[in-house]
Amino acid sequence: MKRDLLDILRCPVCRGTLELEATKEEGDEIVEGSLRCASCGEAYAIEDTIPNMLPPSMRD
């Protein structure tokens, strides 16, 4: 995921802003990490550059 995507993404649960915790970066891509909602605290994993933005009730 590109870092500037964070400007448009919002929490699918409460529409709050998301904070990035990157654990692996390659160039300008976030390869692994997580996005955490500043309002409700829900976390969304980033794996292989793809943020999983499914609400908790829809995850495996």
URMOVEN-V252591 format. One record per backbone hydrogen bond with DSSP energy under -1.0 kcal/mol. NH is the residue of the N-H (numbers start at 0). CO is the residue of the C=O. If there is no record, write none. Layout:
nh: <NH:NH>
co: <CO:CO>
This chain:
nh: <4:5:6:7:8:10:14:18:20:22:23:25:28:29:30:31:32:33:34:35:36:37:43:45:46:48:49:51:52:57:58>
co: <1:2:3:4:4:15:10:35:33:31:31:28:25:0:23:23:45:20:43:18:41:16:34:32:49:30:46:44:50:54:55>
